[in-house]
Amino acid sequence: MVSKQKVLIVDDDENIAELISLYLTKECFETLIVYDGEAALSAYDSFMPNLILLDLMLPGIDGYQVCREVRAKSQTPIIMLSAKGEVFDKVLGLELGADDYMEKPFDSKELVARVKAVLRRYKPVAAAAAVSDVKSVEYPDLIINQTNYSVLYMGKPVEMPPKELELLYFLAASPNHVFTREQLLDQIWGYEYIGDTRTVDVHIKRIREKINDHRSWKITTIWGIGYKFEIRN
């Protein structure tokens, strides 16, 4: 029997939390509701969810801090929920490691669709060990392995969330090929992803913070178009 995927719902609005739980339970997910940030961090360790639905405005420890602490020890997918729709809030959430961001109020079908989409993207991480065909690219001082989701830079492992690694691998697997932001969004996040191209920029920024330009290669911005993994002669 296949075990149900578990979703931790973190929202101080009991009505919204119960409604979300009802939607997901109907789709055969197992859910657990908590109402503040401290309870979320405690429940994370005991419940071991496959995904977290995380409200930003929580009493005590807010959603941003919960995201930081979860990301410090795990790549469990996180979808942030907020009534704040400003671009700054969305970008900050993504920079902290959230996988998606939804504004309240939201449509129940869209919420379920996004949960399923994020879990589909994350699934290869767990299934990688069973894949015999290794997906790996190597350059001087850089090895990107999408089979076991690892990056070695200057001989040392680099921690990257799944989408950062997938984006880096996709670019590096096609050196000197220019990809538009729209193409990268489709390839890494999928056609069902409801977001904008700013998401790509945020993830490129995070990759560059972890991996500096090399004398043999670098990630190059093609202004007004997108990005390429450039090989230097």
N, C-alpha and C positions, 0 to 999 in steps of 0.2 A: 504494500500500500504506500502510495506517495504521500509524504508528509506535507501538510499545508505550509505555505510561506507565511512568515510572521511579520506583521506591521505594528510598530510602536507609534501610537498616536499621542502627540504632546500638544495639548491645547487647554488653556484655562477656561474656555467657554464650554461648559458641559454639554449644552445642546448641540453645538457644532461637532464636538468630539463624538458624541453618541451617534449623530447622523452619519459621520464619516465611517464609524465602525459598522453601522448597519449596511452601508453601501458595499464595504469591502467584505463583510461576512457573507453577503449574498453572492459574491464572486469567489467564495471558498478560501478567503484568507483568514488566518487566525490573527486577532487583534488584541492589543492591550492599551488601555487609556491611562495616561497620567496627566496631571494638571499644572505641574510646575517644573522648572529646570532641574532642581535637585533630585526630584523623584525620577525624572527622565534619565539622568546619569546612573542612578541606582538600578532602575529597571532595565537599562541597556545591558548591564553585566549579567543580570539574572534571566532576562527574557531572551536575549541573543536574537534580536530581530533581523530579518532579511532586508528591511527598509524602515526608515524613520520619516514620519510626517511631522514636521516641526514648526510650530507657531513661533513667530519672532518675539511678540510681546507677551512675555511670561513673568509672573511674580518671582522675585528673587533673582536667580540666574536666568538671563534672557536667552533667547534662541541662538543668537550669535555665539555666545560663550559655550552653550551646549554643543554647537557645531564644532567649535575649536577643540573642545575636549574629546569629542568622539573621533575627530580626524587625527588627533595626536596618537591614537592607538588602533584605528580601524579605518577601512575604506567602505564601510557599510553605506549604501546609498541613502542620501538625505534629500527630501523635497521640502523646501521651506514654504510656509503658508503665512500670508500677511495681508492686512488691509492697506499696507503702505505700498503704493505702486510706483514710487519714484524710481528712476533709473539708478540713482545712487544706491538705494537699498538692494535692488536686484544684483548690481555689480558686486557690492560688498558681500552679499550672500554667496555668490559664485566664487569670489576670491577666497572665501573662507573654506571652500570645498564642497558647497552644496551642489547637487546634481541637477536640480531643477528648482523653479520658483513659481508659485501660483498666487495670484491675487484673490482675496476675498471680496465679494462672494464669488464662488466658483460653481460650475455645473458638475453635478455628480458623475455624469458619464465621462466628462473630461478628466476629472480627478482619477477615476479608475483607469482610464486609458493611459494617463501619465505614469501611474504607479506600475502598470504592466510594462510600459515602454522602458522605464528606468531599470526595472528588474531584468528585462531581456538584454539590455546593454551590459549589465553587470554579470550576467550568467556565465559568459565565457571564462571569467576569472576562476570560478569554482570548477569548471569543466576542463580547464587547460591541461591538467595532469593526464587526462585520458586521450589527449590528441597526440598522435604519433608524428604528424607532419609539423615540425618545429618552424614557427614563424620568427625569424630573427634577422636583423641586419647589423653589420659591424662596420665601423669606421675607426680611424685612429683615436684611441682613448674613449671610445663610445660603443657600447653594445646594447641594443634594444631588443628584448625578447618578448614578443607578444604571447607566446605559448605559456610561459610561466609568469608573465607580467612582471618582468624585472628590467631594471636599467642599471648598467655599470658605466660610470663616468670617471675617468682618471683612475680606474682600478677600484673604485669604491661604489657600493650600491646607493642608488638615489631613490627615495620614496616618492612615488607618484600615484595619485588617484587614477583609476582605470581610464577615464576619458583623456587625461593629460598624456598618458602613455600611448593610448591608441592614436591620438593626434600626432604625436611625435613619430611613432612608427609609420603611420600612413605617409607623412611627408618624407621621412628618411628612406622609405622603400621605393620612392620615385624621385631620386635626386635630380635637381635642376628643373623639375617640372613645376610650373606655376599653377596653384590651385586658388580659385576664388573663395571668398568666405562662404558663399552659398554652397559651393561644392563640398567644402570641408564640413559644413553644418549637416549636409545630407549624408555624407559618408560616415561621420563619427556619431552624430546624434540621431540620424534616421529621418526619413521623410515625415514621420508622424510627430516629430518634435515641434512644439509650438513655442518658438523663441525667435530671437533676432541674432544678427551676425556679430553683435557685441560679445556674445558668448565665446566665439572663436578668439577674439582679441584678448579676452580675459585669460583664457587658457594658454595662449601663446606667451603672454606676460608671465604667467606662473612658471612655465617651462624655462623661460629665459632666466628667471631668478635662480633656478636650480642648475642650469647648464650654460656655461659661458661660451661665447664664440670661440672656435678653435682655428688654428692656422690652416687646417685642412678642410674645414666645413663650418657652416653656420646656418641658422634660420634667418632668412632674409625677408623683409617686408617689401612687397611690391605695392607701392602707394596707389590707392584707389582701386586695387584689384584684390590682393590677398597675400599669400605667402609661398615660399619655396624653401626646400632644404638644399642649400647651395654647396657644391663641391668646389673647393679652391685648388687650383693647380700649383 
